[in-house]
Amino acid sequence: MKTSPLTPEDLSASVLAVPPMARNADWSLNIAGNKAMIQHLEAGGVRTLMYGGNANFYNIGVRDYHKVLEMLEALAGADSWVIPSIGPDFGKAIDQIDLLRNHAFPTAMVLPLQFPSTDDGLATGIRRLAGFYKKPLIIYIKSDGYLAPKTVGKLVADGVACAVKYGTVRADPSNDPYLQELTQQVDPKLILSGIGETPAIIHLRDFGLQGFTSGSVCIAPRGSMKLLQLIKAGQYDEAAKIRDAFADMEACRDSISPIRTLHEAVTLAGIADMGPMLPMLSNIGPEHFARVAAAAKALLAFDQTLI
């Protein structure tokens, strides 16, 4: 695992994969499943792994956190960055950072706490967390009203945050006044598009963002990396063709459940057995299996044409 601090160039060099986490029937960590997931991503060229919502970090207890960190540190390749998450509440996050300080991860992402929180309270909390960690953190914005752009800008300017993951879903991603204001407060090179392949072209081309996170990259790492490369090269028509290959998988995730569908898709595609989801989430029902399996296998087959 790489341990050097993340730079803007690093953030734009690879799609940031947001993988699910494999577990055994008793909810213990499935080492083999998580290893297979990481190796699939690394074989496709992905070099940054961010463990957050898709890995159900919201529901990982503090007493199990150290085991998760040890596993990720051991499984990641020598030239891969791993970014775990903390929170979303302040008390849990400060306890997790106490454990994180015993490991060499370059940073951590603060999961968004929607309630109960205020703009000032979040800013104070994130400052305290970064100060205790002695490293800058990644801020995750998932909805309007969570943090004001000016607040985020001050946190970045003060060295509290090293990057921002922006994941607010819009019906039209090109019409996004919040993101427009955010790019005026924070260098766009430090903002990651956080909603997968669908809005990536618009976010990188029109708003100047430098990279994107993805869940479906766990099925098609070569395709997702190719999409990033084509966007950076300004080959937007070719990029759109690659993006369209992800449409069925993303439609399944949007209509069923983004986190739960991805978790099952990795299993149904035959990449790795993800097993049961840790409560308070649950696996999707068998009524969805045929549709998800078809989309996942088609996307994986597409990815293999890029080898």
C-alpha positions in Angstrom: 0.0 0.0 0.0 1.3 3.5 -0.9 1.6 5.8 2.1 2.7 9.1 0.6 0.3 12.1 0.8 -2.2 12.3 -1.9 -1.7 15.2 -4.4 -4.1 16.6 -7.0 -2.1 14.7 -9.7 -2.6 11.5 -7.8 -6.3 12.1 -7.5 -6.7 12.5 -11.2 -4.4 9.6 -12.2 -6.9 6.9 -11.4 -10.6 6.5 -11.0 -11.3 6.3 -7.3 -13.0 2.9 -6.8 -15.6 2.7 -4.0 -15.8 -1.1 -3.5 -18.3 -3.1 -1.5 -16.9 -5.2 1.4 -17.1 -9.0 1.4 -18.3 -10.7 4.5 -18.9 -14.3 5.6 -22.3 -15.6 6.7 -21.6 -14.5 10.3 -20.7 -11.0 9.1 -17.0 -11.5 9.8 -14.6 -10.2 7.2 -14.2 -12.4 4.1 -10.5 -12.0 3.4 -10.5 -14.0 0.2 -13.5 -12.1 -1.2 -12.0 -8.7 -0.5 -8.7 -9.8 -1.9 -10.4 -11.0 -5.1 -12.2 -7.6 -5.4 -9.0 -5.6 -4.9 -7.1 -7.7 -7.4 -9.8 -7.3 -10.0 -9.6 -3.6 -9.7 -5.8 -3.5 -9.7 -5.6 -5.8 -12.7 -7.8 -3.2 -14.5 -5.4 -0.4 -13.7 -7.2 1.2 -10.7 -4.8 2.5 -8.1 -7.0 4.3 -5.6 -9.5 2.5 -3.4 -11.9 4.5 -1.3 -13.9 2.5 1.3 -17.1 4.4 2.2 -20.8 3.9 1.7 -20.6 0.9 -0.7 -18.5 -0.9 1.9 -21.1 0.0 4.6 -18.6 1.9 6.7 -21.6 3.7 8.2 -22.3 0.5 10.2 -18.8 -0.7 11.1 -18.3 -0.6 14.9 -15.3 0.9 16.5 -14.2 -2.5 18.0 -14.1 -4.0 14.4 -12.5 -1.0 12.8 -8.9 -2.0 13.5 -9.5 -5.4 11.9 -10.8 -3.7 8.7 -7.9 -1.4 8.6 -5.4 -4.2 9.0 -7.0 -6.2 6.2 -7.1 -3.3 3.7 -3.5 -2.4 4.5 -2.4 -6.0 3.9 -4.4 -6.7 0.8 -3.7 -3.5 -1.3 -0.9 -3.6 -3.8 2.4 -1.8 -3.2 1.4 1.1 -5.6 -2.2 1.5 -4.5 -3.6 4.1 -2.2 -6.4 3.1 0.2 -8.7 5.7 1.7 -10.9 4.5 4.6 -13.9 6.5 6.0 -14.7 7.7 9.4 -17.9 8.8 11.1 -20.5 10.0 10.3 -20.9 11.1 13.9 -18.2 13.0 15.7 -17.8 10.6 18.6 -17.4 7.5 16.4 -15.0 9.4 14.1 -12.7 10.5 16.9 -12.5 7.0 18.2 -11.8 5.7 14.7 -9.0 8.3 14.2 -7.4 7.0 17.5 -7.1 3.7 15.6 -6.2 5.2 12.3 -3.2 6.9 13.7 -1.6 3.4 14.2 -1.7 2.9 10.4 -0.1 4.6 7.4 -3.2 5.5 5.3 -2.6 8.9 3.6 -6.0 10.4 4.6 -9.6 9.4 5.5 -13.0 10.5 4.2 -15.5 12.0 6.6 -18.9 10.4 5.9 -21.7 13.0 5.8 -23.9 13.4 8.8 -27.2 14.7 7.6 -28.9 14.9 11.0 -28.3 16.2 13.6 -25.7 18.7 12.2 -25.2 22.4 11.4 -22.8 24.1 9.1 -20.8 25.6 11.9 -20.9 22.4 13.9 -19.7 20.4 11.0 -16.8 22.8 10.3 -15.8 22.7 14.0 -16.0 18.9 14.1 -14.0 18.4 10.9 -11.3 20.8 12.1 -11.1 18.9 15.4 -10.9 15.5 13.6 -8.1 16.7 11.3 -6.2 18.2 14.2 -6.4 15.0 16.1 -5.4 12.9 13.1 -2.6 15.4 12.2 -3.5 14.9 8.5 -6.0 16.6 6.2 -9.3 14.8 5.5 -11.6 14.4 2.5 -15.0 16.0 2.8 -17.9 14.2 1.3 -20.9 16.4 0.1 -24.0 14.4 -0.8 -26.8 17.0 -0.6 -27.5 20.7 -0.6 -27.6 22.4 2.7 -24.9 20.1 4.2 -22.0 22.5 4.0 -21.9 26.0 2.4 -19.4 26.3 -0.4 -17.6 29.1 1.6 -17.3 26.9 4.6 -15.8 24.1 2.5 -13.4 26.6 0.9 -12.2 27.8 4.3 -11.5 24.2 5.4 -9.5 23.5 2.3 -7.6 26.8 2.5 -6.7 26.1 6.1 -5.3 22.7 5.3 -8.0 20.9 7.1 -9.3 19.1 3.9 -7.1 17.8 1.1 -10.0 17.1 -1.3 -13.8 17.2 -1.7 -16.0 14.3 -3.0 -19.1 15.9 -4.5 -21.9 13.4 -4.8 -25.2 15.4 -5.0 -27.4 13.9 -7.7 -29.0 16.3 -10.1 -31.7 15.6 -12.8 -29.5 17.6 -15.1 -25.8 17.6 -13.9 -25.0 20.5 -16.2 -27.4 22.7 -14.2 -25.7 22.8 -10.7 -25.5 26.2 -9.0 -24.0 24.6 -5.9 -21.2 22.9 -7.7 -20.6 26.1 -9.7 -20.2 28.1 -6.5 -18.1 25.3 -4.9 -15.6 25.5 -7.8 -15.2 29.3 -7.1 -14.3 28.5 -3.5 -12.2 25.4 -3.9 -9.7 24.6 -6.7 -11.5 22.2 -9.0 -8.4 20.1 -9.1 -9.3 19.2 -5.5 -12.9 18.3 -6.2 -13.9 14.7 -7.2 -17.1 13.9 -9.1 -18.7 11.4 -6.7 -21.6 9.9 -8.7 -19.9 7.4 -11.0 -19.6 7.4 -14.8 -22.9 9.0 -15.7 -22.1 12.7 -15.0 -18.3 12.3 -15.2 -18.0 13.9 -18.7 -20.0 17.0 -17.7 -18.3 17.4 -14.3 -14.8 17.1 -15.7 -15.3 19.0 -19.0 -17.7 21.8 -17.9 -16.8 22.3 -14.2 -13.1 21.5 -14.4 -13.1 18.6 -11.9 -10.1 16.4 -12.3 -11.3 12.9 -11.4 -14.3 10.8 -10.4 -15.3 8.0 -8.0 -17.1 5.0 -9.1 -18.9 1.9 -7.8 -19.4 0.2 -11.2 -15.6 0.4 -11.7 -15.7 -2.7 -9.5 -17.3 -4.6 -12.4 -15.4 -2.8 -15.3 -12.2 -1.3 -14.1 -10.7 -1.0 -17.6 -13.8 0.7 -19.0 -13.9 3.2 -16.2 -10.2 4.0 -16.5 -10.6 4.3 -20.3 -13.4 6.8 -19.7 -11.2 8.9 -17.4 -8.3 8.8 -20.0 -10.6 9.9 -22.9 -12.1 12.7 -20.9 -8.7 14.0 -19.9 -7.7 13.8 -23.6 -10.7 15.8 -24.6 -12.1 12.9 -26.7 -15.7 13.4 -25.5 -17.5 11.5 -28.2 -15.4 8.4 -27.6 -15.8 8.9 -23.9 -19.6 9.0 -24.3 -19.5 5.6 -26.0 -17.6 4.1 -23.0 -20.0 5.8 -20.5 -23.0 4.3 -22.3 -21.7 0.8 -21.6 -22.3 1.5 -17.9 -25.9 2.7 -18.4 -27.7 -0.6 -17.7 -25.7 -1.2 -14.5 -26.2 2.3 -13.3 -29.9 2.1 -14.1 -30.2 -1.0 -11.9 -28.4 0.8 -9.1 -30.5 3.9 -9.4 -33.9 2.1 -9.5 -33.1 -0.6 -6.8 -30.4 0.7 -4.4 -27.0 2.0 -5.4 -25.1 0.4 -2.5 -27.1 -2.9 -2.2 -27.2 -3.5 -6.0 -23.4 -3.0 -6.4 -22.8 -5.4 -3.5 -24.9 -8.1 -5.3 -23.6 -7.3 -8.8 -20.0 -8.2 -7.8 -21.2 -11.6 -6.6 -23.5 -12.2 -9.6 -20.8 -11.3 -12.1 -18.5 -13.9 -10.6 -15.8 -11.5 -9.5 -16.0 -12.2 -5.8 -18.5 -13.5 -3.3 -19.6 -10.5 -1.3 -21.8 -12.4 1.0 -24.4 -10.8 3.4 -24.5 -7.1 4.0 -23.7 -5.8 7.5 -26.8 -4.4 9.3 -28.5 -1.9 9.2 -28.5 -2.7 5.4 -29.7 -5.9 3.7 -29.1 -7.6 0.4 -31.4 -7.0 -2.5 -34.2 -9.6 -3.0 -34.0 -12.5 -5.5 -36.7 -10.8 -7.6 -33.9 -8.4 -8.8 -31.2 -11.1 -9.4 -31.9 -11.8 -13.1 -31.8 -8.1 -14.1 -28.8 -7.2 -12.0 -26.9 -10.4 -13.2 -27.6 -9.6 -16.8 -26.4 -6.0 -16.5 -23.3 -7.0 -14.4 -22.2 -9.8 -16.8 -22.7 -7.6 -19.8 -20.6 -4.9 -18.3 -17.9 -7.3 -17.3 -17.9 -8.8 -20.9 -17.5 -5.3 -22.3 -14.6 -4.7 -19.9 -12.9 -7.8 -21.1 -12.9 -6.6 -24.7 -10.6 -3.8 -23.5 -7.8 -6.2 -22.4 
